[in-house]
Amino acid sequence: MDFNLYNRYPFRFHLILTAVFWLCGSHTIGAETSKIAEQPSVLKALADWFECIECVDGELQQVLAYGKDVKPLLLEARRSGPTPAVREQYRRHLGTAYRQLSEYAKAHGLDAQLPDKQAYISMYMQSIESRYQGRAAAALEKLSASSATETPASPGRLRLIP
């Protein structure tokens, strides 16, 4: 099942992400970064990266193209996972999917094998949170690796570990 919130609700997704990053993250991301968080292309790149299934269409490269400007947004995603609004959209989607699955299971005599609704939603929500945090960490790692190769360290900052 390909569930991409951006493709399903593009305007609402931009509005929600912008509002959440602006309201909840403004104390941590600063004024200059909040400008980049308002750009639809940045939000689309982040949504594509967090939501991709196979991630073979250059989603990470789209995020990395914004360089250090997206770092605070990625740090927040690594720390907190999806925004509360995205979590709620997933919960609604998973509730609908569970209802459809339970109807199918009852019709085919498989309802004894189905977990309860809360366990089903909780299992997938943990997976979604892990995916967001892992992808944010991967993007941050690539950003720091690319900035390390662009800016050589001064000899005074090197620290040798025995």
OpenMM code with the backbone's topology and positions (N, CA, C; nanometers):
from openmm import Vec3, app, unit

residues = "MET ASP PHE ASN LEU TYR ASN ARG TYR PRO PHE ARG PHE HIS LEU ILE LEU THR ALA VAL PHE TRP LEU CYS GLY SER HIS THR ILE GLY ALA GLU THR SER LYS ILE ALA GLU GLN PRO SER VAL LEU LYS ALA LEU ALA ASP TRP PHE GLU CYS ILE GLU CYS VAL ASP GLY GLU LEU GLN GLN VAL LEU ALA TYR GLY LYS ASP VAL LYS PRO LEU LEU LEU GLU ALA ARG ARG SER GLY PRO THR PRO ALA VAL ARG GLU GLN TYR ARG ARG HIS LEU GLY THR ALA TYR ARG GLN LEU SER GLU TYR ALA LYS ALA HIS GLY LEU ASP ALA GLN LEU PRO ASP LYS GLN ALA TYR ILE SER MET TYR MET GLN SER ILE GLU SER ARG TYR GLN GLY ARG ALA ALA ALA ALA LEU GLU LYS LEU SER ALA SER SER ALA THR GLU THR PRO ALA SER PRO GLY ARG LEU ARG LEU ILE PRO".split()
positions = [
    Vec3(0.0841, -0.1161, 0.0000),
    Vec3(0.0000, 0.0000, 0.0000),
    Vec3(0.0896, 0.1237, 0.0000),
    Vec3(0.0763, 0.2077, -0.1007),
    Vec3(0.1550, 0.3295, -0.1095),
    Vec3(0.0727, 0.4426, -0.0499),
    Vec3(0.1120, 0.4846, 0.0680),
    Vec3(0.0387, 0.5909, 0.1364),
    Vec3(0.1307, 0.7098, 0.1526),
    Vec3(0.1159, 0.8079, 0.0666),
    Vec3(0.1967, 0.9281, 0.0722),
    Vec3(0.1035, 1.0438, 0.1040),
    Vec3(0.1201, 1.1006, 0.2224),
    Vec3(0.0313, 1.2084, 0.2653),
    Vec3(0.0391, 1.3285, 0.1731),
    Vec3(0.1596, 1.3576, 0.1215),
    Vec3(0.1729, 1.4738, 0.0360),
    Vec3(0.0906, 1.4576, -0.0909),
    Vec3(0.1002, 1.3420, -0.1554),
    Vec3(0.0266, 1.3210, -0.2798),
    Vec3(-0.1236, 1.3172, -0.2558),
    Vec3(-0.1630, 1.2697, -0.1389),
    Vec3(-0.3054, 1.2583, -0.1108),
    Vec3(-0.3681, 1.3924, -0.0711),
    Vec3(-0.2961, 1.4715, 0.0071),
    Vec3(-0.3474, 1.6000, 0.0557),
    Vec3(-0.2399, 1.7078, 0.0401),
    Vec3(-0.2023, 1.7473, -0.0825),
    Vec3(-0.0877, 1.8374, -0.0976),
    Vec3(-0.1046, 1.9724, -0.0293),
    Vec3(-0.2179, 2.0385, -0.0462),
    Vec3(-0.2345, 2.1701, 0.0144),
    Vec3(-0.2408, 2.1592, 0.1657),
    Vec3(-0.3191, 2.0661, 0.2154),
    Vec3(-0.3342, 2.0488, 0.3595),
    Vec3(-0.2006, 2.0100, 0.4230),
    Vec3(-0.1245, 1.9268, 0.3543),
    Vec3(0.0034, 1.8819, 0.4077),
    Vec3(0.0995, 1.9996, 0.4201),
    Vec3(0.1058, 2.0871, 0.3169),
    Vec3(0.1905, 2.2063, 0.3239),
    Vec3(0.1482, 2.2950, 0.4395),
    Vec3(0.0202, 2.3163, 0.4516),
    Vec3(-0.0314, 2.4029, 0.5563),
    Vec3(0.0011, 2.3471, 0.6939),
    Vec3(-0.0195, 2.2191, 0.7127),
    Vec3(0.0060, 2.1567, 0.8424),
    Vec3(0.1541, 2.1592, 0.8758),
    Vec3(0.2388, 2.1179, 0.7821),
    Vec3(0.3829, 2.1172, 0.8098),
    Vec3(0.4354, 2.2577, 0.8372),
    Vec3(0.3919, 2.3540, 0.7583),
    Vec3(0.4363, 2.4910, 0.7799),
    Vec3(0.3937, 2.5397, 0.9170),
    Vec3(0.2683, 2.5173, 0.9521),
    Vec3(0.2187, 2.5625, 1.0824),
    Vec3(0.2923, 2.4946, 1.1969),
    Vec3(0.3127, 2.3659, 1.1864),
    Vec3(0.3778, 2.2934, 1.2961),
    Vec3(0.5229, 2.3365, 1.3101),
    Vec3(0.5968, 2.3435, 1.1992),
    Vec3(0.7363, 2.3857, 1.2101),
    Vec3(0.7457, 2.5305, 1.2562),
    Vec3(0.6527, 2.6129, 1.2148),
    Vec3(0.6570, 2.7529, 1.2528),
    Vec3(0.6186, 2.7711, 1.3989),
    Vec3(0.5089, 2.7087, 1.4425),
    Vec3(0.4631, 2.7268, 1.5793),
    Vec3(0.5453, 2.6494, 1.6809),
    Vec3(0.5669, 2.5200, 1.6548),
    Vec3(0.6338, 2.4343, 1.7532),
    Vec3(0.7845, 2.4428, 1.7454),
    Vec3(0.8365, 2.4704, 1.6294),
    Vec3(0.9802, 2.4646, 1.6159),
    Vec3(1.0475, 2.5995, 1.6060),
    Vec3(0.9723, 2.7070, 1.6142),
    Vec3(1.0331, 2.8374, 1.5934),
    Vec3(1.1366, 2.8705, 1.6998),
    Vec3(1.1217, 2.8173, 1.8201),
    Vec3(1.2195, 2.8456, 1.9234),
    Vec3(1.3501, 2.7700, 1.9015),
    Vec3(1.3472, 2.6663, 1.8211),
    Vec3(1.4691, 2.5892, 1.7987),
    Vec3(1.5279, 2.6098, 1.6600),
    Vec3(1.4471, 2.6500, 1.5627),
    Vec3(1.5017, 2.6554, 1.4274),
    Vec3(1.5451, 2.7949, 1.3854),
    Vec3(1.5036, 2.8983, 1.4513),
    Vec3(1.5503, 3.0315, 1.4203),
    Vec3(1.4776, 3.0943, 1.3028),
    Vec3(1.4928, 3.2259, 1.2905),
    Vec3(1.4195, 3.3021, 1.1899),
    Vec3(1.4628, 3.2685, 1.0482),
    Vec3(1.5950, 3.2540, 1.0274),
    Vec3(1.6420, 3.2275, 0.8913),
    Vec3(1.5983, 3.0901, 0.8420),
    Vec3(1.5880, 2.9942, 0.9298),
    Vec3(1.5465, 2.8605, 0.8889),
    Vec3(1.3963, 2.8516, 0.8744),
    Vec3(1.3219, 2.9313, 0.9519),
    Vec3(1.1768, 2.9263, 0.9380),
    Vec3(1.1350, 2.9724, 0.7989),
    Vec3(1.2176, 3.0548, 0.7349),
    Vec3(1.1874, 3.0966, 0.5975),
    Vec3(1.1931, 2.9774, 0.5026),
    Vec3(1.2929, 2.8923, 0.5210),
    Vec3(1.3035, 2.7751, 0.4330),
    Vec3(1.1920, 2.6758, 0.4635),
    Vec3(1.1465, 2.6697, 0.5875),
    Vec3(1.0380, 2.5779, 0.6237),
    Vec3(0.9058, 2.6194, 0.5619),
    Vec3(0.8959, 2.7442, 0.5183),
    Vec3(0.7734, 2.7922, 0.4557),
    Vec3(0.7708, 2.7670, 0.3051),
    Vec3(0.8817, 2.7259, 0.2486),
    Vec3(0.8878, 2.7037, 0.1043),
    Vec3(0.8240, 2.5695, 0.0692),
    Vec3(0.7254, 2.5699, -0.0201),
    Vec3(0.6597, 2.4438, -0.0580),
    Vec3(0.7563, 2.3395, -0.1134),
    Vec3(0.8592, 2.3819, -0.1843),
    Vec3(0.9527, 2.2849, -0.2415),
    Vec3(1.0305, 2.2112, -0.1324),
    Vec3(1.0617, 2.2801, -0.0229),
    Vec3(1.1315, 2.2159, 0.0894),
    Vec3(1.0385, 2.1153, 0.1564),
    Vec3(0.9153, 2.1572, 0.1803),
    Vec3(0.8184, 2.0682, 0.2443),
    Vec3(0.7912, 1.9452, 0.1584),
    Vec3(0.7835, 1.9665, 0.0272),
    Vec3(0.7609, 1.8519, -0.0620),
    Vec3(0.8809, 1.7577, -0.0596),
    Vec3(1.0017, 1.8128, -0.0614),
    Vec3(1.1212, 1.7287, -0.0577),
    Vec3(1.1267, 1.6475, 0.0721),
    Vec3(1.0982, 1.7116, 0.1844),
    Vec3(1.0974, 1.6406, 0.3124),
    Vec3(0.9877, 1.5346, 0.3159),
    Vec3(0.8684, 1.5701, 0.2696),
    Vec3(0.7575, 1.4735, 0.2684),
    Vec3(0.7901, 1.3551, 0.1786),
    Vec3(0.8475, 1.3828, 0.0612),
    Vec3(0.8845, 1.2736, -0.0292),
    Vec3(0.9873, 1.1813, 0.0356),
    Vec3(1.0841, 1.2384, 0.1054),
    Vec3(1.1884, 1.1586, 0.1696),
    Vec3(1.1326, 1.0765, 0.2858),
    Vec3(1.0501, 1.1380, 0.3688),
    Vec3(0.9950, 1.0666, 0.4836),
    Vec3(0.8923, 0.9612, 0.4423),
    Vec3(0.8241, 0.9830, 0.3311),
    Vec3(0.7138, 0.8957, 0.2919),
    Vec3(0.7477, 0.7948, 0.1827),
    Vec3(0.8647, 0.8050, 0.1203),
    Vec3(0.8941, 0.7145, 0.0087),
    Vec3(0.9002, 0.5700, 0.0557),
    Vec3(0.8645, 0.4799, -0.0346),
    Vec3(0.8641, 0.3377, -0.0025),
    Vec3(0.9985, 0.2755, -0.0418),
    Vec3(1.0351, 0.2852, -0.1662),
    Vec3(1.1610, 0.2272, -0.2120),
    Vec3(1.2735, 0.3304, -0.2179),
    Vec3(1.2376, 0.4572, -0.2215),
    Vec3(1.3341, 0.5681, -0.2181),
    Vec3(1.4402, 0.5557, -0.3281),
    Vec3(1.3948, 0.5361, -0.4494),
    Vec3(1.4873, 0.5210, -0.5624),
    Vec3(1.4767, 0.6368, -0.6621),
    Vec3(1.3957, 0.7356, -0.6302),
    Vec3(1.3742, 0.8459, -0.7239),
    Vec3(1.4482, 0.9738, -0.6828),
    Vec3(1.5538, 0.9606, -0.6053),
    Vec3(1.6337, 1.0767, -0.5660),
    Vec3(1.5735, 1.1599, -0.4547),
    Vec3(1.4906, 1.1001, -0.3711),
    Vec3(1.4264, 1.1756, -0.2633),
    Vec3(1.5287, 1.2333, -0.1652),
    Vec3(1.6286, 1.1546, -0.1288),
    Vec3(1.7317, 1.2040, -0.0364),
    Vec3(1.8114, 1.3167, -0.1005),
    Vec3(1.8435, 1.3041, -0.2275),
    Vec3(1.9208, 1.4076, -0.2958),
    Vec3(1.8432, 1.5392, -0.3022),
    Vec3(1.7094, 1.5303, -0.3135),
    Vec3(1.6281, 1.6522, -0.3122),
    Vec3(1.6415, 1.7242, -0.1784),
    Vec3(1.6421, 1.6488, -0.0687),
    Vec3(1.6574, 1.7091, 0.0643),
    Vec3(1.7978, 1.7660, 0.0792),
    Vec3(1.8982, 1.6901, 0.0374),
    Vec3(2.0372, 1.7334, 0.0527),
    Vec3(2.0684, 1.8563, -0.0318),
    Vec3(1.9911, 1.8790, -0.1371),
    Vec3(2.0132, 1.9955, -0.2229),
    Vec3(1.9933, 2.1270, -0.1466),
    Vec3(1.9168, 2.1241, -0.0391),
    Vec3(1.8946, 2.2448, 0.0413),
    Vec3(2.0059, 2.2668, 0.1426),
    Vec3(2.0969, 2.1727, 0.1525),
    Vec3(2.2152, 2.1887, 0.2362),
    Vec3(2.1842, 2.2083, 0.3828),
    Vec3(2.2654, 2.2897, 0.4469),
    Vec3(2.2540, 2.3087, 0.5909),
    Vec3(2.1260, 2.3807, 0.6320),
    Vec3(2.0545, 2.4384, 0.5369),
    Vec3(1.9303, 2.5087, 0.5705),
    Vec3(1.8235, 2.4155, 0.6269),
    Vec3(1.8231, 2.2886, 0.5851),
    Vec3(1.7216, 2.1948, 0.6345),
    Vec3(1.7664, 2.1202, 0.7597),
    Vec3(1.8890, 2.1433, 0.8033),
    Vec3(1.9416, 2.0703, 0.9183),
    Vec3(1.8536, 2.0842, 1.0428),
    Vec3(1.8082, 2.2049, 1.0813),
    Vec3(1.7224, 2.2142, 1.2009),
    Vec3(1.5912, 2.1371, 1.1858),
    Vec3(1.5361, 2.1348, 1.0661),
    Vec3(1.4127, 2.0599, 1.0444),
    Vec3(1.4379, 1.9104, 1.0583),
    Vec3(1.5510, 1.8653, 1.0073),
    Vec3(1.5871, 1.7240, 1.0194),
    Vec3(1.6189, 1.6867, 1.1644),
    Vec3(1.6833, 1.7771, 1.2369),
    Vec3(1.7110, 1.7517, 1.3788),
    Vec3(1.5814, 1.7352, 1.4575),
    Vec3(1.4846, 1.8194, 1.4273),
    Vec3(1.3552, 1.8096, 1.4954),
    Vec3(1.2846, 1.6795, 1.4602),
    Vec3(1.2916, 1.6387, 1.3344),
    Vec3(1.2295, 1.5120, 1.2930),
    Vec3(1.3009, 1.3928, 1.3555),
    Vec3(1.4328, 1.4016, 1.3688),
    Vec3(1.5062, 1.2919, 1.4327),
    Vec3(1.4703, 1.2814, 1.5809),
    Vec3(1.4505, 1.3949, 1.6440),
    Vec3(1.4176, 1.3965, 1.7870),
    Vec3(1.2736, 1.3534, 1.8118),
    Vec3(1.1804, 1.4045, 1.7329),
    Vec3(1.0381, 1.3864, 1.7621),
    Vec3(0.9631, 1.2961, 1.6661),
    Vec3(1.0214, 1.2617, 1.5538),
    Vec3(0.9480, 1.1831, 1.4554),
    Vec3(0.8504, 1.2714, 1.3799),
    Vec3(0.7400, 1.2145, 1.3337),
    Vec3(0.6419, 1.2939, 1.2585),
    Vec3(0.5761, 1.4003, 1.3468),
    Vec3(0.5286, 1.5032, 1.2832),
    Vec3(0.4580, 1.6081, 1.3567),
    Vec3(0.3260, 1.5529, 1.4106),
    Vec3(0.2675, 1.6174, 1.5115),
    Vec3(0.1380, 1.5703, 1.5632),
    Vec3(0.0296, 1.5630, 1.4559),
    Vec3(0.0294, 1.6562, 1.3635),
    Vec3(-0.0714, 1.6544, 1.2572),
    Vec3(-0.0528, 1.5331, 1.1658),
    Vec3(0.0716, 1.5011, 1.1332),
    Vec3(0.0988, 1.3845, 1.0481),
    Vec3(0.0619, 1.2571, 1.1226),
    Vec3(0.0925, 1.2526, 1.2517),
    Vec3(0.0551, 1.1359, 1.3329),
    Vec3(-0.0960, 1.1146, 1.3306),
    Vec3(-0.1698, 1.2233, 1.3455),
    Vec3(-0.3162, 1.2121, 1.3455),
    Vec3(-0.3673, 1.1636, 1.2110),
    Vec3(-0.3093, 1.2114, 1.1020),
    Vec3(-0.3513, 1.1623, 0.9702),
    Vec3(-0.3223, 1.0138, 0.9555),
    Vec3(-0.2078, 0.9711, 1.0049),
    Vec3(-0.1765, 0.8281, 1.0010),
    Vec3(-0.2738, 0.7481, 1.0871),
    Vec3(-0.3052, 0.7981, 1.2069),
    Vec3(-0.3996, 0.7263, 1.2940),
    Vec3(-0.5342, 0.7086, 1.2248),
    Vec3(-0.5809, 0.8135, 1.1608),
    Vec3(-0.7089, 0.8043, 1.0882),
    Vec3(-0.6999, 0.7021, 0.9757),
    Vec3(-0.5919, 0.7087, 0.9016),
    Vec3(-0.5729, 0.6140, 0.7912),
    Vec3(-0.5671, 0.4709, 0.8433),
    Vec3(-0.4922, 0.4496, 0.9511),
    Vec3(-0.4801, 0.3155, 1.0078),
    Vec3(-0.6121, 0.2681, 1.0662),
    Vec3(-0.6909, 0.3586, 1.1241),
    Vec3(-0.8238, 0.3211, 1.1739),
    Vec3(-0.9143, 0.2736, 1.0612),
    Vec3(-0.9101, 0.3451, 0.9483),
    Vec3(-0.9891, 0.3052, 0.8317),
    Vec3(-0.9399, 0.1715, 0.7766),
    Vec3(-0.8083, 0.1561, 0.7689),
    Vec3(-0.7520, 0.0303, 0.7185),
    Vec3(-0.7890, -0.0858, 0.8104),
    Vec3(-0.7884, -0.0622, 0.9414),
    Vec3(-0.8247, -0.1681, 1.0361),
    Vec3(-0.9716, -0.2068, 1.0196),
    Vec3(-1.0560, -0.1069, 1.0035),
    Vec3(-1.1992, -0.1354, 0.9843),
    Vec3(-1.2212, -0.2207, 0.8596),
    Vec3(-1.1545, -0.1854, 0.7505),
    Vec3(-1.1665, -0.2631, 0.6268),
    Vec3(-1.1102, -0.4037, 0.6435),
    Vec3(-0.9993, -0.4139, 0.7135),
    Vec3(-0.9385, -0.5443, 0.7372),
    Vec3(-1.0273, -0.6318, 0.8256),
    Vec3(-1.0875, -0.5720, 0.9275),
    Vec3(-1.1745, -0.6511, 1.0161),
    Vec3(-1.3017, -0.6954, 0.9439),
    Vec3(-1.3544, -0.6111, 0.8560),
    Vec3(-1.4710, -0.6510, 0.7767),
    Vec3(-1.4358, -0.7694, 0.6864),
    Vec3(-1.3199, -0.7632, 0.6247),
    Vec3(-1.2751, -0.8731, 0.5400),
    Vec3(-1.2548, -1.0002, 0.6230),
    Vec3(-1.1919, -0.9848, 0.7390),
    Vec3(-1.1638, -1.1006, 0.8246),
    Vec3(-1.2936, -1.1662, 0.8716),
    Vec3(-1.3925, -1.0856, 0.9087),
    Vec3(-1.5213, -1.1416, 0.9523),
    Vec3(-1.5914, -1.2139, 0.8378),
    Vec3(-1.5844, -1.1566, 0.7193),
    Vec3(-1.6503, -1.2170, 0.6039),
    Vec3(-1.5868, -1.3502, 0.5643),
    Vec3(-1.4589, -1.3671, 0.5985),
    Vec3(-1.3871, -1.4888, 0.5594),
    Vec3(-1.3498, -1.5775, 0.6778),
    Vec3(-1.4073, -1.5500, 0.7940),
    Vec3(-1.3838, -1.6335, 0.9118),
    Vec3(-1.2433, -1.6247, 0.9689),
    Vec3(-1.1787, -1.5105, 0.9528),
    Vec3(-1.0413, -1.4940, 1.0009),
    Vec3(-1.0308, -1.3961, 1.1173),
    Vec3(-1.1435, -1.3553, 1.1738),
    Vec3(-1.1411, -1.2513, 1.2757),
    Vec3(-1.0693, -1.2925, 1.4040),
    Vec3(-1.0533, -1.4205, 1.4323),
    Vec3(-0.9812, -1.4654, 1.5516),
    Vec3(-0.8319, -1.4363, 1.5397),
    Vec3(-0.7811, -1.4220, 1.4180),
    Vec3(-0.6385, -1.3971, 1.3969),
    Vec3(-0.6031, -1.2488, 1.3959),
    Vec3(-0.7008, -1.1631, 1.4034),
    Vec3(-0.6800, -1.0194, 1.3934),
    Vec3(-0.6493, -0.9597, 1.5311),
    Vec3(-0.5433, -0.8783, 1.5431),
    Vec3(-0.5169, -0.8128, 1.6714),
    Vec3(-0.6230, -0.7068, 1.6991),
    Vec3(-0.6284, -0.6586, 1.8227),
    Vec3(-0.7258, -0.5525, 1.8515),
    Vec3(-0.6809, -0.4219, 1.7843),
    Vec3(-0.7732, -0.3294, 1.7719),
    Vec3(-0.7496, -0.2069, 1.6957),
    Vec3(-0.6331, -0.1263, 1.7520),
    Vec3(-0.6256, -0.1095, 1.8836),
    Vec3(-0.5189, -0.0299, 1.9444),
    Vec3(-0.3813, -0.0919, 1.9193),
    Vec3(-0.3721, -0.2244, 1.9285),
    Vec3(-0.2439, -0.2917, 1.9032),
    Vec3(-0.2021, -0.2753, 1.7572),
    Vec3(-0.2984, -0.2841, 1.6681),
    Vec3(-0.2721, -0.2683, 1.5245),
    Vec3(-0.2193, -0.1281, 1.4959),
    Vec3(-0.2895, -0.0276, 1.5474),
    Vec3(-0.2490, 0.1112, 1.5233),
    Vec3(-0.1144, 0.1393, 1.5896),
    Vec3(-0.0960, 0.0929, 1.7118),
    Vec3(0.0288, 0.1167, 1.7843),
    Vec3(0.1489, 0.0563, 1.7114),
    Vec3(0.1317, -0.0648, 1.6601),
    Vec3(0.2404, -0.1311, 1.5889),
    Vec3(0.2846, -0.0489, 1.4673),
    Vec3(0.1897, -0.0025, 1.3887),
    Vec3(0.2243, 0.0740, 1.2700),
    Vec3(0.2728, 0.2145, 1.3035),
    Vec3(0.2205, 0.2741, 1.4094),
    Vec3(0.2668, 0.4076, 1.4486),
    Vec3(0.4129, 0.4035, 1.4933),
    Vec3(0.4523, 0.2986, 1.5622),
    Vec3(0.5931, 0.2837, 1.6018),
    Vec3(0.6819, 0.2705, 1.4788),
    Vec3(0.6339, 0.1988, 1.3804),
    Vec3(0.7091, 0.1827, 1.2567),
    Vec3(0.7235, 0.3163, 1.1840),
    Vec3(0.6170, 0.3928, 1.1797),
    Vec3(0.6191, 0.5235, 1.1129),
    Vec3(0.7146, 0.6176, 1.1845),
    Vec3(0.7084, 0.6200, 1.3175),
    Vec3(0.7974, 0.7061, 1.3947),
    Vec3(0.9436, 0.6666, 1.3723),
    Vec3(0.9707, 0.5383, 1.3720),
    Vec3(1.1077, 0.4908, 1.3471),
    Vec3(1.1547, 0.5288, 1.2073),
    Vec3(1.0657, 0.5201, 1.1099),
    Vec3(1.1035, 0.5547, 0.9728),
    Vec3(1.1405, 0.7027, 0.9638),
    Vec3(1.0583, 0.7899, 1.0214),
    Vec3(1.0878, 0.9334, 1.0183),
    Vec3(1.2211, 0.9627, 1.0866),
    Vec3(1.2411, 0.9072, 1.2054),
    Vec3(1.3632, 0.9338, 1.2798),
    Vec3(1.4852, 0.8770, 1.2077),
    Vec3(1.4723, 0.7585, 1.1535),
    Vec3(1.5838, 0.6976, 1.0812),
    Vec3(1.6190, 0.7731, 0.9554),
    Vec3(1.5193, 0.8176, 0.8821),
    Vec3(1.5465, 0.8918, 0.7591),
    Vec3(1.6040, 1.0294, 0.7887),
    Vec3(1.5570, 1.0913, 0.8970),
    Vec3(1.6151, 1.2198, 0.9364),
    Vec3(1.7615, 1.2012, 0.9745),
    Vec3(1.7915, 1.0948, 1.0486),
    Vec3(1.9296, 1.0670, 1.0878),
    Vec3(2.0170, 1.0388, 0.9658),
    Vec3(1.9641, 0.9638, 0.8700),
    Vec3(2.0407, 0.9331, 0.7481),
    Vec3(2.0708, 1.0607, 0.6699),
    Vec3(1.9729, 1.1490, 0.6588),
    Vec3(1.9945, 1.2746, 0.5868),
    Vec3(2.0947, 1.3630, 0.6611),
    Vec3(2.0846, 1.3670, 0.7935),
    Vec3(2.1806, 1.4452, 0.8718),
    Vec3(2.3223, 1.3906, 0.8569),
    Vec3(2.3347, 1.2600, 0.8524),
    Vec3(2.4661, 1.1987, 0.8342),
    Vec3(2.5248, 1.2366, 0.6988),
    Vec3(2.4421, 1.2310, 0.5952),
    Vec3(2.4894, 1.2684, 0.4616),
    Vec3(2.5256, 1.4165, 0.4560),
    Vec3(2.4458, 1.5007, 0.5230),
    Vec3(2.4753, 1.6440, 0.5261),
    Vec3(2.6087, 1.6703, 0.5950),
    Vec3(2.6309, 1.6052, 0.7088),
    Vec3(2.7564, 1.6286, 0.7805),
    Vec3(2.8745, 1.5722, 0.7025),
    Vec3(2.8558, 1.4619, 0.6326),
    Vec3(2.9632, 1.4048, 0.5517),
    Vec3(2.9971, 1.4973, 0.4350),
    Vec3(2.8955, 1.5543, 0.3724),
    Vec3(2.9221, 1.6429, 0.2593),
    Vec3(2.9851, 1.7736, 0.3058),
    Vec3(2.9452, 1.8247, 0.4222),
    Vec3(3.0067, 1.9480, 0.4711),
    Vec3(3.1495, 1.9221, 0.5192),
    Vec3(3.1779, 1.8021, 0.5681),
    Vec3(3.3135, 1.7689, 0.6120),
    Vec3(3.4087, 1.7616, 0.4932),
    Vec3(3.3595, 1.7138, 0.3792),
    Vec3(3.4471, 1.7056, 0.2620),
    Vec3(3.4643, 1.8422, 0.1973),
    Vec3(3.3670, 1.9310, 0.2139),
    Vec3(3.3780, 2.0647, 0.1553),
    Vec3(3.4663, 2.1559, 0.2393),
    Vec3(3.4632, 2.1429, 0.3718),
    Vec3(3.5377, 2.2294, 0.4608),
    Vec3(3.6416, 2.1472, 0.5353),
    Vec3(3.7651, 2.1549, 0.4952),
    Vec3(3.8665, 2.0771, 0.5665),
    Vec3(3.8859, 2.1315, 0.7078),
    Vec3(3.9078, 2.0415, 0.8010),
    Vec3(3.9280, 2.0813, 0.9394),
    Vec3(4.0654, 2.1453, 0.9552),
    Vec3(4.0728, 2.2467, 1.0395),
    Vec3(4.2022, 2.3081, 1.0661),
    Vec3(4.2817, 2.2164, 1.1580),
    Vec3(4.4144, 2.2161, 1.1475),
    Vec3(4.4947, 2.1262, 1.2300),
    Vec3(4.4716, 2.1446, 1.3794),
    Vec3(4.4353, 2.2648, 1.4216),
    Vec3(4.4128, 2.2888, 1.5639),
    Vec3(4.2865, 2.2204, 1.6160),
    Vec3(4.1954, 2.1841, 1.5297),
    Vec3(4.0697, 2.1224, 1.5720),
    Vec3(4.0746, 1.9707, 1.5655),
    Vec3(4.1789, 1.9146, 1.5086),
    Vec3(4.1882, 1.7694, 1.4997),
    Vec3(4.2213, 1.7127, 1.6355),
    Vec3(4.1590, 1.6008, 1.6667),
    Vec3(4.1863, 1.5336, 1.7921),
    Vec3(4.2103, 1.3868, 1.7618),
    Vec3(4.3265, 1.3406, 1.7929),
    Vec3(4.3613, 1.2028, 1.7650),
    Vec3(4.3162, 1.1151, 1.8808),
    Vec3(4.2591, 1.0023, 1.8473),
    Vec3(4.2155, 0.9061, 1.9481),
    Vec3(4.3118, 0.7893, 1.9447),
    Vec3(4.3729, 0.7545, 2.0599),
    Vec3(4.4706, 0.6460, 2.0598),
    Vec3(4.4084, 0.5118, 2.0312),
] * unit.nanometer
topology = app.Topology()
chain = topology.addChain("A")
for resn in residues:
    res = topology.addResidue(resn, chain)
    for name in ("N", "CA", "C"):
        topology.addAtom(name, app.Element.getBySymbol(name[0]), res)
